[in-house]
């Protein structure tokens, strides 16, 4: 195999190896179906009573629970594993709430990979130990936490216009992206 063919193969593999398909299924569940560990963690972290919606979710490989609630005018999604251990917190933010350095890198990526793009949803994602995630909520501390940005966006190329979910690190570098496979009901719900 020639040098150029090998190089092309490597570039193709890396480019398309990063893109996976997202087939997430989310189903509303009652609070009494949630593991006690998850409910106790949420009550302790958020302290004040909040209207919380609970969901079971799976992407075909991984299963868990998600609590959705609002605090400080931001929507929060707290993800738990099936036993009730907290995994991460995602907070919906606006474009201007992305750190300046990360913002520039993220949008350089969009500009170099798409003819046009439009953002659907931006979340800042915090991952870490249970106590550190709790400190984020009740004390505003981000010590020892991994920070990423999860962005759903439409990216138009000369071939198609696709909905993607991109995960970018705190500096704005793409970690992974997944094609979002919309269910028919996603398009028909009013």
CORZIQUI-V586632 format. One record per run of one state. SS is the DSSP state (hx for helix, st for strand, lp for the rest). FROM is the first residue (numbers start at 1). TO is the last residue. If there is no record, write none. Layout:
ss: [SS;SS]
from: [FROM;FROM]
to: [TO;TO]
This chain:
ss: [lp;hx;st;lp;st;lp;hx;lp;hx;lp;st;lp;st;lp;st;lp;st;lp;hx;lp;hx;lp;st;lp;hx;lp;st;lp;st;lp;st;lp;hx;lp]
from: [1;3;19;23;25;30;31;34;36;47;53;59;63;72;74;81;86;94;95;98;100;114;116;128;130;140;146;157;161;170;174;181;184;189]
to: [2;18;22;24;29;30;33;35;46;52;58;62;71;73;80;85;93;94;97;99;113;115;127;129;139;145;156;160;169;173;180;183;188;190]
